[in-house]
Amino acid sequence: MRDWLAARQDKIGVFPSPPYSPELNPDEGLNVDLKHAMTRKPPARSKHELKRTVINHMRRLTKLPERSRSFFGHRTFRYAA
């Protein structure tokens, strides 16, 4: 990867981030949202039930674009778009 990037230095700017920086990662916002939603429901009794609950929540998020956008607008990991 480094060789590939070096060959394209004039076209691609690389901005390294720390190895672990959840405060800079919008995925963490989704993780928090999912975990919060899961703790409000009765515990899953099987792997199938857990999978179904997670999928239902993710499908619900597809109908709530503002909520999904909020993961990118958080003050600690705001993205320009």
mmCIF file of the N, C-alpha and C atoms, coordinates in Angstrom:
data_MODEL
# 
_entry.id   MODEL 
# 
loop_
_atom_site.group_PDB 
_atom_site.id 
_atom_site.type_symbol 
_atom_site.label_atom_id 
_atom_site.label_alt_id 
_atom_site.label_comp_id 
_atom_site.label_asym_id 
_atom_site.label_entity_id 
_atom_site.label_seq_id 
_atom_site.pdbx_PDB_ins_code 
_atom_site.Cartn_x 
_atom_site.Cartn_y 
_atom_site.Cartn_z 
_atom_site.occupancy 
_atom_site.B_iso_or_equiv 
_atom_site.pdbx_formal_charge 
_atom_site.auth_seq_id 
_atom_site.auth_comp_id 
_atom_site.auth_asym_id 
_atom_site.auth_atom_id 
_atom_site.pdbx_PDB_model_num 
ATOM 1   N N  . MET A 1 1  ? 0.820   -1.178  0.000  1.00 0.00 ? 1  MET A N  1 
ATOM 2   C CA . MET A 1 1  ? 0.000   0.000   0.000  1.00 0.00 ? 1  MET A CA 1 
ATOM 3   C C  . MET A 1 1  ? 0.875   1.257   0.000  1.00 0.00 ? 1  MET A C  1 
ATOM 4   N N  . ARG A 1 2  ? 1.914   1.245   0.790  1.00 0.00 ? 2  ARG A N  1 
ATOM 5   C CA . ARG A 1 2  ? 2.794   2.422   0.853  1.00 0.00 ? 2  ARG A CA 1 
ATOM 6   C C  . ARG A 1 2  ? 3.429   2.713   -0.506 1.00 0.00 ? 2  ARG A C  1 
ATOM 7   N N  . ASP A 1 3  ? 3.846   1.652   -1.199 1.00 0.00 ? 3  ASP A N  1 
ATOM 8   C CA . ASP A 1 3  ? 4.442   1.836   -2.528 1.00 0.00 ? 3  ASP A CA 1 
ATOM 9   C C  . ASP A 1 3  ? 3.417   2.419   -3.500 1.00 0.00 ? 3  ASP A C  1 
ATOM 10  N N  . TRP A 1 4  ? 2.210   1.893   -3.431 1.00 0.00 ? 4  TRP A N  1 
ATOM 11  C CA . TRP A 1 4  ? 1.139   2.365   -4.307 1.00 0.00 ? 4  TRP A CA 1 
ATOM 12  C C  . TRP A 1 4  ? 0.852   3.850   -4.042 1.00 0.00 ? 4  TRP A C  1 
ATOM 13  N N  . LEU A 1 5  ? 0.746   4.227   -2.765 1.00 0.00 ? 5  LEU A N  1 
ATOM 14  C CA . LEU A 1 5  ? 0.512   5.632   -2.409 1.00 0.00 ? 5  LEU A CA 1 
ATOM 15  C C  . LEU A 1 5  ? 1.682   6.518   -2.828 1.00 0.00 ? 5  LEU A C  1 
ATOM 16  N N  . ALA A 1 6  ? 2.898   6.032   -2.641 1.00 0.00 ? 6  ALA A N  1 
ATOM 17  C CA . ALA A 1 6  ? 4.080   6.815   -2.997 1.00 0.00 ? 6  ALA A CA 1 
ATOM 18  C C  . ALA A 1 6  ? 4.090   7.125   -4.493 1.00 0.00 ? 6  ALA A C  1 
ATOM 19  N N  . ALA A 1 7  ? 3.632   6.191   -5.298 1.00 0.00 ? 7  ALA A N  1 
ATOM 20  C CA . ALA A 1 7  ? 3.590   6.397   -6.750 1.00 0.00 ? 7  ALA A CA 1 
ATOM 21  C C  . ALA A 1 7  ? 2.511   7.410   -7.149 1.00 0.00 ? 7  ALA A C  1 
ATOM 22  N N  . ARG A 1 8  ? 1.601   7.725   -6.255 1.00 0.00 ? 8  ARG A N  1 
ATOM 23  C CA . ARG A 1 8  ? 0.490   8.646   -6.557 1.00 0.00 ? 8  ARG A CA 1 
ATOM 24  C C  . ARG A 1 8  ? 0.467   9.855   -5.630 1.00 0.00 ? 8  ARG A C  1 
ATOM 25  N N  . GLN A 1 9  ? 1.608   10.166  -5.071 1.00 0.00 ? 9  GLN A N  1 
ATOM 26  C CA . GLN A 1 9  ? 1.728   11.258  -4.106 1.00 0.00 ? 9  GLN A CA 1 
ATOM 27  C C  . GLN A 1 9  ? 1.162   12.574  -4.616 1.00 0.00 ? 9  GLN A C  1 
ATOM 28  N N  . ASP A 1 10 ? 1.317   12.835  -5.903 1.00 0.00 ? 10 ASP A N  1 
ATOM 29  C CA . ASP A 1 10 ? 0.842   14.099  -6.459 1.00 0.00 ? 10 ASP A CA 1 
ATOM 30  C C  . ASP A 1 10 ? -0.676  14.138  -6.598 1.00 0.00 ? 10 ASP A C  1 
ATOM 31  N N  . LYS A 1 11 ? -1.345  12.996  -6.501 1.00 0.00 ? 11 LYS A N  1 
ATOM 32  C CA . LYS A 1 11 ? -2.797  12.935  -6.686 1.00 0.00 ? 11 LYS A CA 1 
ATOM 33  C C  . LYS A 1 11 ? -3.571  12.635  -5.405 1.00 0.00 ? 11 LYS A C  1 
ATOM 34  N N  . ILE A 1 12 ? -2.898  12.041  -4.442 1.00 0.00 ? 12 ILE A N  1 
ATOM 35  C CA . ILE A 1 12 ? -3.578  11.599  -3.220 1.00 0.00 ? 12 ILE A CA 1 
ATOM 36  C C  . ILE A 1 12 ? -2.873  12.175  -2.002 1.00 0.00 ? 12 ILE A C  1 
ATOM 37  N N  . GLY A 1 13 ? -3.637  12.844  -1.147 1.00 0.00 ? 13 GLY A N  1 
ATOM 38  C CA . GLY A 1 13 ? -3.097  13.331  0.117  1.00 0.00 ? 13 GLY A CA 1 
ATOM 39  C C  . GLY A 1 13 ? -3.464  12.367  1.227  1.00 0.00 ? 13 GLY A C  1 
ATOM 40  N N  . VAL A 1 14 ? -2.505  11.995  2.017  1.00 0.00 ? 14 VAL A N  1 
ATOM 41  C CA . VAL A 1 14 ? -2.743  11.067  3.112  1.00 0.00 ? 14 VAL A CA 1 
ATOM 42  C C  . VAL A 1 14 ? -2.636  11.820  4.427  1.00 0.00 ? 14 VAL A C  1 
ATOM 43  N N  . PHE A 1 15 ? -3.654  11.650  5.248  1.00 0.00 ? 15 PHE A N  1 
ATOM 44  C CA . PHE A 1 15 ? -3.681  12.278  6.554  1.00 0.00 ? 15 PHE A CA 1 
ATOM 45  C C  . PHE A 1 15 ? -3.813  11.183  7.598  1.00 0.00 ? 15 PHE A C  1 
ATOM 46  N N  . PRO A 1 16 ? -2.711  10.718  8.138  1.00 0.00 ? 16 PRO A N  1 
ATOM 47  C CA . PRO A 1 16 ? -2.771  9.605   9.089  1.00 0.00 ? 16 PRO A CA 1 
ATOM 48  C C  . PRO A 1 16 ? -3.500  9.995   10.368 1.00 0.00 ? 16 PRO A C  1 
ATOM 49  N N  . SER A 1 17 ? -4.199  9.037   10.918 1.00 0.00 ? 17 SER A N  1 
ATOM 50  C CA . SER A 1 17 ? -4.855  9.247   12.205 1.00 0.00 ? 17 SER A CA 1 
ATOM 51  C C  . SER A 1 17 ? -4.238  8.293   13.216 1.00 0.00 ? 17 SER A C  1 
ATOM 52  N N  . PRO A 1 18 ? -4.448  8.547   14.473 1.00 0.00 ? 18 PRO A N  1 
ATOM 53  C CA . PRO A 1 18 ? -3.895  7.647   15.494 1.00 0.00 ? 18 PRO A CA 1 
ATOM 54  C C  . PRO A 1 18 ? -4.425  6.223   15.286 1.00 0.00 ? 18 PRO A C  1 
ATOM 55  N N  . PRO A 1 19 ? -3.691  5.208   15.754 1.00 0.00 ? 19 PRO A N  1 
ATOM 56  C CA . PRO A 1 19 ? -4.120  3.832   15.543 1.00 0.00 ? 19 PRO A CA 1 
ATOM 57  C C  . PRO A 1 19 ? -5.513  3.539   16.112 1.00 0.00 ? 19 PRO A C  1 
ATOM 58  N N  . TYR A 1 20 ? -5.826  4.095   17.249 1.00 0.00 ? 20 TYR A N  1 
ATOM 59  C CA . TYR A 1 20 ? -7.155  3.907   17.828 1.00 0.00 ? 20 TYR A CA 1 
ATOM 60  C C  . TYR A 1 20 ? -7.673  5.272   18.242 1.00 0.00 ? 20 TYR A C  1 
ATOM 61  N N  . SER A 1 21 ? -8.679  5.742   17.549 1.00 0.00 ? 21 SER A N  1 
ATOM 62  C CA . SER A 1 21 ? -9.221  7.063   17.849 1.00 0.00 ? 21 SER A CA 1 
ATOM 63  C C  . SER A 1 21 ? -10.736 7.053   17.654 1.00 0.00 ? 21 SER A C  1 
ATOM 64  N N  . PRO A 1 22 ? -11.470 6.432   18.567 1.00 0.00 ? 22 PRO A N  1 
ATOM 65  C CA . PRO A 1 22 ? -12.917 6.337   18.405 1.00 0.00 ? 22 PRO A CA 1 
ATOM 66  C C  . PRO A 1 22 ? -13.609 7.695   18.335 1.00 0.00 ? 22 PRO A C  1 
ATOM 67  N N  . GLU A 1 23 ? -13.000 8.696   18.951 1.00 0.00 ? 23 GLU A N  1 
ATOM 68  C CA . GLU A 1 23 ? -13.617 10.025  18.923 1.00 0.00 ? 23 GLU A CA 1 
ATOM 69  C C  . GLU A 1 23 ? -13.569 10.651  17.533 1.00 0.00 ? 23 GLU A C  1 
ATOM 70  N N  . LEU A 1 24 ? -12.798 10.080  16.615 1.00 0.00 ? 24 LEU A N  1 
ATOM 71  C CA . LEU A 1 24 ? -12.722 10.586  15.246 1.00 0.00 ? 24 LEU A CA 1 
ATOM 72  C C  . LEU A 1 24 ? -13.478 9.705   14.249 1.00 0.00 ? 24 LEU A C  1 
ATOM 73  N N  . ASN A 1 25 ? -14.163 8.689   14.733 1.00 0.00 ? 25 ASN A N  1 
ATOM 74  C CA . ASN A 1 25 ? -14.760 7.693   13.870 1.00 0.00 ? 25 ASN A CA 1 
ATOM 75  C C  . ASN A 1 25 ? -16.292 7.701   13.973 1.00 0.00 ? 25 ASN A C  1 
ATOM 76  N N  . PRO A 1 26 ? -17.004 8.081   12.897 1.00 0.00 ? 26 PRO A N  1 
ATOM 77  C CA . PRO A 1 26 ? -18.465 8.093   12.945 1.00 0.00 ? 26 PRO A CA 1 
ATOM 78  C C  . PRO A 1 26 ? -19.070 6.714   13.174 1.00 0.00 ? 26 PRO A C  1 
ATOM 79  N N  . ASP A 1 27 ? -18.331 5.647   12.872 1.00 0.00 ? 27 ASP A N  1 
ATOM 80  C CA . ASP A 1 27 ? -18.835 4.303   13.155 1.00 0.00 ? 27 ASP A CA 1 
ATOM 81  C C  . ASP A 1 27 ? -19.130 4.137   14.638 1.00 0.00 ? 27 ASP A C  1 
ATOM 82  N N  . GLU A 1 28 ? -18.359 4.820   15.456 1.00 0.00 ? 28 GLU A N  1 
ATOM 83  C CA . GLU A 1 28 ? -18.574 4.728   16.901 1.00 0.00 ? 28 GLU A CA 1 
ATOM 84  C C  . GLU A 1 28 ? -19.939 5.285   17.288 1.00 0.00 ? 28 GLU A C  1 
ATOM 85  N N  . GLY A 1 29 ? -20.395 6.317   16.563 1.00 0.00 ? 29 GLY A N  1 
ATOM 86  C CA . GLY A 1 29 ? -21.737 6.846   16.818 1.00 0.00 ? 29 GLY A CA 1 
ATOM 87  C C  . GLY A 1 29 ? -22.802 5.808   16.529 1.00 0.00 ? 29 GLY A C  1 
ATOM 88  N N  . LEU A 1 30 ? -22.630 5.081   15.437 1.00 0.00 ? 30 LEU A N  1 
ATOM 89  C CA . LEU A 1 30 ? -23.555 4.000   15.102 1.00 0.00 ? 30 LEU A CA 1 
ATOM 90  C C  . LEU A 1 30 ? -23.495 2.903   16.159 1.00 0.00 ? 30 LEU A C  1 
ATOM 91  N N  . ASN A 1 31 ? -22.295 2.549   16.590 1.00 0.00 ? 31 ASN A N  1 
ATOM 92  C CA . ASN A 1 31 ? -22.159 1.510   17.617 1.00 0.00 ? 31 ASN A CA 1 
ATOM 93  C C  . ASN A 1 31 ? -22.886 1.895   18.896 1.00 0.00 ? 31 ASN A C  1 
ATOM 94  N N  . VAL A 1 32 ? -22.739 3.138   19.310 1.00 0.00 ? 32 VAL A N  1 
ATOM 95  C CA . VAL A 1 32 ? -23.409 3.614   20.522 1.00 0.00 ? 32 VAL A CA 1 
ATOM 96  C C  . VAL A 1 32 ? -24.922 3.564   20.336 1.00 0.00 ? 32 VAL A C  1 
ATOM 97  N N  . ASP A 1 33 ? -25.397 3.998   19.178 1.00 0.00 ? 33 ASP A N  1 
ATOM 98  C CA . ASP A 1 33 ? -26.824 3.991   18.890 1.00 0.00 ? 33 ASP A CA 1 
ATOM 99  C C  . ASP A 1 33 ? -27.382 2.565   18.945 1.00 0.00 ? 33 ASP A C  1 
ATOM 100 N N  . LEU A 1 34 ? -26.685 1.633   18.304 1.00 0.00 ? 34 LEU A N  1 
ATOM 101 C CA . LEU A 1 34 ? -27.123 0.239   18.288 1.00 0.00 ? 34 LEU A CA 1 
ATOM 102 C C  . LEU A 1 34 ? -27.111 -0.359  19.688 1.00 0.00 ? 34 LEU A C  1 
ATOM 103 N N  . LYS A 1 35 ? -26.045 -0.131  20.432 1.00 0.00 ? 35 LYS A N  1 
ATOM 104 C CA . LYS A 1 35 ? -25.959 -0.679  21.789 1.00 0.00 ? 35 LYS A CA 1 
ATOM 105 C C  . LYS A 1 35 ? -27.060 -0.120  22.677 1.00 0.00 ? 35 LYS A C  1 
ATOM 106 N N  . HIS A 1 36 ? -27.332 1.167   22.529 1.00 0.00 ? 36 HIS A N  1 
ATOM 107 C CA . HIS A 1 36 ? -28.394 1.793   23.328 1.00 0.00 ? 36 HIS A CA 1 
ATOM 108 C C  . HIS A 1 36 ? -29.749 1.174   22.986 1.00 0.00 ? 36 HIS A C  1 
ATOM 109 N N  . ALA A 1 37 ? -29.998 0.985   21.692 1.00 0.00 ? 37 ALA A N  1 
ATOM 110 C CA . ALA A 1 37 ? -31.262 0.383   21.264 1.00 0.00 ? 37 ALA A CA 1 
ATOM 111 C C  . ALA A 1 37 ? -31.393 -1.044  21.775 1.00 0.00 ? 37 ALA A C  1 
ATOM 112 N N  . MET A 1 38 ? -30.310 -1.788  21.767 1.00 0.00 ? 38 MET A N  1 
ATOM 113 C CA . MET A 1 38 ? -30.351 -3.190  22.198 1.00 0.00 ? 38 MET A CA 1 
ATOM 114 C C  . MET A 1 38 ? -30.608 -3.319  23.692 1.00 0.00 ? 38 MET A C  1 
ATOM 115 N N  . THR A 1 39 ? -30.106 -2.390  24.484 1.00 0.00 ? 39 THR A N  1 
ATOM 116 C CA . THR A 1 39 ? -30.303 -2.480  25.934 1.00 0.00 ? 39 THR A CA 1 
ATOM 117 C C  . THR A 1 39 ? -31.706 -2.087  26.360 1.00 0.00 ? 39 THR A C  1 
ATOM 118 N N  . ARG A 1 40 ? -32.462 -1.442  25.471 1.00 0.00 ? 40 ARG A N  1 
ATOM 119 C CA . ARG A 1 40 ? -33.843 -1.081  25.791 1.00 0.00 ? 40 ARG A CA 1 
ATOM 120 C C  . ARG A 1 40 ? -34.820 -2.216  25.515 1.00 0.00 ? 40 ARG A C  1 
ATOM 121 N N  . LYS A 1 41 ? -34.354 -3.269  24.893 1.00 0.00 ? 41 LYS A N  1 
ATOM 122 C CA . LYS A 1 41 ? -35.208 -4.409  24.545 1.00 0.00 ? 41 LYS A CA 1 
ATOM 123 C C  . LYS A 1 41 ? -34.897 -5.573  25.478 1.00 0.00 ? 41 LYS A C  1 
ATOM 124 N N  . PRO A 1 42 ? -35.832 -6.519  25.568 1.00 0.00 ? 42 PRO A N  1 
ATOM 125 C CA . PRO A 1 42 ? -35.515 -7.718  26.365 1.00 0.00 ? 42 PRO A CA 1 
ATOM 126 C C  . PRO A 1 42 ? -34.321 -8.441  25.747 1.00 0.00 ? 42 PRO A C  1 
ATOM 127 N N  . PRO A 1 43 ? -33.512 -9.092  26.556 1.00 0.00 ? 43 PRO A N  1 
ATOM 128 C CA . PRO A 1 43 ? -32.329 -9.776  26.032 1.00 0.00 ? 43 PRO A CA 1 
ATOM 129 C C  . PRO A 1 43 ? -32.698 -10.844 24.996 1.00 0.00 ? 43 PRO A C  1 
ATOM 130 N N  . ALA A 1 44 ? -31.892 -10.959 23.984 1.00 0.00 ? 44 ALA A N  1 
ATOM 131 C CA . ALA A 1 44 ? -32.102 -11.994 22.967 1.00 0.00 ? 44 ALA A CA 1 
ATOM 132 C C  . ALA A 1 44 ? -31.813 -13.351 23.596 1.00 0.00 ? 44 ALA A C  1 
ATOM 133 N N  . ARG A 1 45 ? -32.606 -14.324 23.240 1.00 0.00 ? 45 ARG A N  1 
ATOM 134 C CA . ARG A 1 45 ? -32.450 -15.671 23.796 1.00 0.00 ? 45 ARG A CA 1 
ATOM 135 C C  . ARG A 1 45 ? -31.724 -16.624 22.853 1.00 0.00 ? 45 ARG A C  1 
ATOM 136 N N  . SER A 1 46 ? -31.446 -16.145 21.636 1.00 0.00 ? 46 SER A N  1 
ATOM 137 C CA . SER A 1 46 ? -30.733 -16.985 20.679 1.00 0.00 ? 46 SER A CA 1 
ATOM 138 C C  . SER A 1 46 ? -29.942 -16.104 19.724 1.00 0.00 ? 46 SER A C  1 
ATOM 139 N N  . LYS A 1 47 ? -29.028 -16.717 19.025 1.00 0.00 ? 47 LYS A N  1 
ATOM 140 C CA . LYS A 1 47 ? -28.246 -15.987 18.036 1.00 0.00 ? 47 LYS A CA 1 
ATOM 141 C C  . LYS A 1 47 ? -29.166 -15.441 16.940 1.00 0.00 ? 47 LYS A C  1 
ATOM 142 N N  . HIS A 1 48 ? -30.131 -16.246 16.535 1.00 0.00 ? 48 HIS A N  1 
ATOM 143 C CA . HIS A 1 48 ? -31.086 -15.829 15.501 1.00 0.00 ? 48 HIS A CA 1 
ATOM 144 C C  . HIS A 1 48 ? -31.884 -14.598 15.957 1.00 0.00 ? 48 HIS A C  1 
ATOM 145 N N  . GLU A 1 49 ? -32.334 -14.597 17.189 1.00 0.00 ? 49 GLU A N  1 
ATOM 146 C CA . GLU A 1 49 ? -33.099 -13.473 17.723 1.00 0.00 ? 49 GLU A CA 1 
ATOM 147 C C  . GLU A 1 49 ? -32.239 -12.208 17.804 1.00 0.00 ? 49 GLU A C  1 
ATOM 148 N N  . LEU A 1 50 ? -31.002 -12.363 18.217 1.00 0.00 ? 50 LEU A N  1 
ATOM 149 C CA . LEU A 1 50 ? -30.089 -11.225 18.280 1.00 0.00 ? 50 LEU A CA 1 
ATOM 150 C C  . LEU A 1 50 ? -29.858 -10.643 16.886 1.00 0.00 ? 50 LEU A C  1 
ATOM 151 N N  . LYS A 1 51 ? -29.601 -11.518 15.932 1.00 0.00 ? 51 LYS A N  1 
ATOM 152 C CA . LYS A 1 51 ? -29.381 -11.079 14.550 1.00 0.00 ? 51 LYS A CA 1 
ATOM 153 C C  . LYS A 1 51 ? -30.608 -10.355 14.016 1.00 0.00 ? 51 LYS A C  1 
ATOM 154 N N  . ARG A 1 52 ? -31.793 -10.900 14.255 1.00 0.00 ? 52 ARG A N  1 
ATOM 155 C CA . ARG A 1 52 ? -33.030 -10.277 13.784 1.00 0.00 ? 52 ARG A CA 1 
ATOM 156 C C  . ARG A 1 52 ? -33.219 -8.886  14.406 1.00 0.00 ? 52 ARG A C  1 
ATOM 157 N N  . THR A 1 53 ? -32.936 -8.762  15.689 1.00 0.00 ? 53 THR A N  1 
ATOM 158 C CA . THR A 1 53 ? -33.083 -7.475  16.374 1.00 0.00 ? 53 THR A CA 1 
ATOM 159 C C  . THR A 1 53 ? -32.123 -6.432  15.808 1.00 0.00 ? 53 THR A C  1 
ATOM 160 N N  . VAL A 1 54 ? -30.866 -6.840  15.568 1.00 0.00 ? 54 VAL A N  1 
ATOM 161 C CA . VAL A 1 54 ? -29.874 -5.915  15.009 1.00 0.00 ? 54 VAL A CA 1 
ATOM 162 C C  . VAL A 1 54 ? -30.288 -5.490  13.599 1.00 0.00 ? 54 VAL A C  1 
ATOM 163 N N  . ILE A 1 55 ? -30.684 -6.441  12.775 1.00 0.00 ? 55 ILE A N  1 
ATOM 164 C CA . ILE A 1 55 ? -31.094 -6.119  11.406 1.00 0.00 ? 55 ILE A CA 1 
ATOM 165 C C  . ILE A 1 55 ? -32.298 -5.193  11.411 1.00 0.00 ? 55 ILE A C  1 
ATOM 166 N N  . ASN A 1 56 ? -33.262 -5.450  12.283 1.00 0.00 ? 56 ASN A N  1 
ATOM 167 C CA . ASN A 1 56 ? -34.442 -4.569  12.360 1.00 0.00 ? 56 ASN A CA 1 
ATOM 168 C C  . ASN A 1 56 ? -34.055 -3.149  12.740 1.00 0.00 ? 56 ASN A C  1 
ATOM 169 N N  . HIS A 1 57 ? -33.121 -3.027  13.658 1.00 0.00 ? 57 HIS A N  1 
ATOM 170 C CA . HIS A 1 57 ? -32.686 -1.683  14.055 1.00 0.00 ? 57 HIS A CA 1 
ATOM 171 C C  . HIS A 1 57 ? -31.980 -0.980  12.901 1.00 0.00 ? 57 HIS A C  1 
ATOM 172 N N  . MET A 1 58 ? -31.119 -1.707  12.204 1.00 0.00 ? 58 MET A N  1 
ATOM 173 C CA . MET A 1 58 ? -30.402 -1.103  11.079 1.00 0.00 ? 58 MET A CA 1 
ATOM 174 C C  . MET A 1 58 ? -31.370 -0.711  9.959  1.00 0.00 ? 58 MET A C  1 
ATOM 175 N N  . ARG A 1 59 ? -32.371 -1.526  9.719  1.00 0.00 ? 59 ARG A N  1 
ATOM 176 C CA . ARG A 1 59 ? -33.396 -1.172  8.719  1.00 0.00 ? 59 ARG A CA 1 
ATOM 177 C C  . ARG A 1 59 ? -34.165 0.066   9.143  1.00 0.00 ? 59 ARG A C  1 
ATOM 178 N N  . ARG A 1 60 ? -34.441 0.156   10.431 1.00 0.00 ? 60 ARG A N  1 
ATOM 179 C CA . ARG A 1 60 ? -35.132 1.346   10.955 1.00 0.00 ? 60 ARG A CA 1 
ATOM 180 C C  . ARG A 1 60 ? -34.296 2.601   10.700 1.00 0.00 ? 60 ARG A C  1 
ATOM 181 N N  . LEU A 1 61 ? -32.980 2.482   10.869 1.00 0.00 ? 61 LEU A N  1 
ATOM 182 C CA . LEU A 1 61 ? -32.104 3.629   10.627 1.00 0.00 ? 61 LEU A CA 1 
ATOM 183 C C  . LEU A 1 61 ? -32.139 4.085   9.171  1.00 0.00 ? 61 LEU A C  1 
ATOM 184 N N  . THR A 1 62 ? -32.380 3.170   8.237  1.00 0.00 ? 62 THR A N  1 
ATOM 185 C CA . THR A 1 62 ? -32.447 3.572   6.827  1.00 0.00 ? 62 THR A CA 1 
ATOM 186 C C  . THR A 1 62 ? -33.630 4.495   6.575  1.00 0.00 ? 62 THR A C  1 
ATOM 187 N N  . LYS A 1 63 ? -34.612 4.451   7.460  1.00 0.00 ? 63 LYS A N  1 
ATOM 188 C CA . LYS A 1 63 ? -35.785 5.323   7.325  1.00 0.00 ? 63 LYS A CA 1 
ATOM 189 C C  . LYS A 1 63 ? -35.642 6.614   8.129  1.00 0.00 ? 63 LYS A C  1 
ATOM 190 N N  . LEU A 1 64 ? -34.494 6.758   8.793  1.00 0.00 ? 64 LEU A N  1 
ATOM 191 C CA . LEU A 1 64 ? -34.212 7.940   9.614  1.00 0.00 ? 64 LEU A CA 1 
ATOM 192 C C  . LEU A 1 64 ? -32.899 8.577   9.173  1.00 0.00 ? 64 LEU A C  1 
ATOM 193 N N  . PRO A 1 65 ? -32.872 9.169   7.969  1.00 0.00 ? 65 PRO A N  1 
ATOM 194 C CA . PRO A 1 65 ? -31.596 9.695   7.456  1.00 0.00 ? 65 PRO A CA 1 
ATOM 195 C C  . PRO A 1 65 ? -30.974 10.767  8.342  1.00 0.00 ? 65 PRO A C  1 
ATOM 196 N N  . GLU A 1 66 ? -31.784 11.556  9.008  1.00 0.00 ? 66 GLU A N  1 
ATOM 197 C CA . GLU A 1 66 ? -31.214 12.595  9.883  1.00 0.00 ? 66 GLU A CA 1 
ATOM 198 C C  . GLU A 1 66 ? -30.431 11.969  11.035 1.00 0.00 ? 66 GLU A C  1 
ATOM 199 N N  . ARG A 1 67 ? -30.947 10.874  11.533 1.00 0.00 ? 67 ARG A N  1 
ATOM 200 C CA . ARG A 1 67 ? -30.244 10.192  12.622 1.00 0.00 ? 67 ARG A CA 1 
ATOM 201 C C  . ARG A 1 67 ? -28.902 9.648   12.126 1.00 0.00 ? 67 ARG A C  1 
ATOM 202 N N  . SER A 1 68 ? -28.894 9.056   10.935 1.00 0.00 ? 68 SER A N  1 
ATOM 203 C CA . SER A 1 68 ? -27.652 8.551   10.364 1.00 0.00 ? 68 SER A CA 1 
ATOM 204 C C  . SER A 1 68 ? -26.669 9.686   10.108 1.00 0.00 ? 68 SER A C  1 
ATOM 205 N N  . ARG A 1 69 ? -27.169 10.813  9.594  1.00 0.00 ? 69 ARG A N  1 
ATOM 206 C CA . ARG A 1 69 ? -26.294 11.970  9.361  1.00 0.00 ? 69 ARG A CA 1 
ATOM 207 C C  . ARG A 1 69 ? -25.705 12.499  10.657 1.00 0.00 ? 69 ARG A C  1 
ATOM 208 N N  . SER A 1 70 ? -26.453 12.354  11.739 1.00 0.00 ? 70 SER A N  1 
ATOM 209 C CA . SER A 1 70 ? -25.970 12.880  13.019 1.00 0.00 ? 70 SER A CA 1 
ATOM 210 C C  . SER A 1 70 ? -24.670 12.205  13.455 1.00 0.00 ? 70 SER A C  1 
ATOM 211 N N  . PHE A 1 71 ? -24.435 10.975  13.018 1.00 0.00 ? 71 PHE A N  1 
ATOM 212 C CA . PHE A 1 71 ? -23.191 10.298  13.372 1.00 0.00 ? 71 PHE A CA 1 
ATOM 213 C C  . PHE A 1 71 ? -21.988 11.023  12.770 1.00 0.00 ? 71 PHE A C  1 
ATOM 214 N N  . PHE A 1 72 ? -22.201 11.699  11.643 1.00 0.00 ? 72 PHE A N  1 
ATOM 215 C CA . PHE A 1 72 ? -21.119 12.428  10.968 1.00 0.00 ? 72 PHE A CA 1 
ATOM 216 C C  . PHE A 1 72 ? -21.026 13.876  11.433 1.00 0.00 ? 72 PHE A C  1 
ATOM 217 N N  . GLY A 1 73 ? -22.043 14.362  12.118 1.00 0.00 ? 73 GLY A N  1 
ATOM 218 C CA . GLY A 1 73 ? -22.050 15.750  12.556 1.00 0.00 ? 73 GLY A CA 1 
ATOM 219 C C  . GLY A 1 73 ? -21.678 15.935  14.006 1.00 0.00 ? 73 GLY A C  1 
ATOM 220 N N  . HIS A 1 74 ? -21.325 14.856  14.671 1.00 0.00 ? 74 HIS A N  1 
ATOM 221 C CA . HIS A 1 74 ? -20.941 14.944  16.074 1.00 0.00 ? 74 HIS A CA 1 
ATOM 222 C C  . HIS A 1 74 ? -19.755 15.883  16.220 1.00 0.00 ? 74 HIS A C  1 
ATOM 223 N N  . ARG A 1 75 ? -19.715 16.659  17.277 1.00 0.00 ? 75 ARG A N  1 
ATOM 224 C CA . ARG A 1 75 ? -18.680 17.688  17.413 1.00 0.00 ? 75 ARG A CA 1 
ATOM 225 C C  . ARG A 1 75 ? -17.263 17.142  17.382 1.00 0.00 ? 75 ARG A C  1 
ATOM 226 N N  . THR A 1 76 ? -17.047 15.896  17.811 1.00 0.00 ? 76 THR A N  1 
ATOM 227 C CA . THR A 1 76 ? -15.684 15.364  17.832 1.00 0.00 ? 76 THR A CA 1 
ATOM 228 C C  . THR A 1 76 ? -15.265 14.708  16.534 1.00 0.00 ? 76 THR A C  1 
ATOM 229 N N  . PHE A 1 77 ? -16.236 14.378  15.666 1.00 0.00 ? 77 PHE A N  1 
ATOM 230 C CA . PHE A 1 77 ? -15.854 13.814  14.372 1.00 0.00 ? 77 PHE A CA 1 
ATOM 231 C C  . PHE A 1 77 ? -16.720 14.354  13.263 1.00 0.00 ? 77 PHE A C  1 
ATOM 232 N N  . ARG A 1 78 ? -16.670 15.660  13.103 1.00 0.00 ? 78 ARG A N  1 
ATOM 233 C CA . ARG A 1 78 ? -17.449 16.344  12.074 1.00 0.00 ? 78 ARG A CA 1 
ATOM 234 C C  . ARG A 1 78 ? -16.767 16.214  10.725 1.00 0.00 ? 78 ARG A C  1 
ATOM 235 N N  . TYR A 1 79 ? -17.554 15.877  9.711  1.00 0.00 ? 79 TYR A N  1 
ATOM 236 C CA . TYR A 1 79 ? -17.041 15.714  8.354  1.00 0.00 ? 79 TYR A CA 1 
ATOM 237 C C  . TYR A 1 79 ? -17.585 16.799  7.460  1.00 0.00 ? 79 TYR A C  1 
ATOM 238 N N  . ALA A 1 80 ? -16.793 17.224  6.520  1.00 0.00 ? 80 ALA A N  1 
ATOM 239 C CA . ALA A 1 80 ? -17.255 18.180  5.518  1.00 0.00 ? 80 ALA A CA 1 
ATOM 240 C C  . ALA A 1 80 ? -17.893 17.384  4.388  1.00 0.00 ? 80 ALA A C  1 
ATOM 241 N N  . ALA A 1 81 ? -19.044 17.836  3.933  1.00 0.00 ? 81 ALA A N  1 
ATOM 242 C CA . ALA A 1 81 ? -19.703 17.136  2.829  1.00 0.00 ? 81 ALA A CA 1 
ATOM 243 C C  . ALA A 1 81 ? -20.401 18.137  1.942  1.00 0.00 ? 81 ALA A C  1 
# 
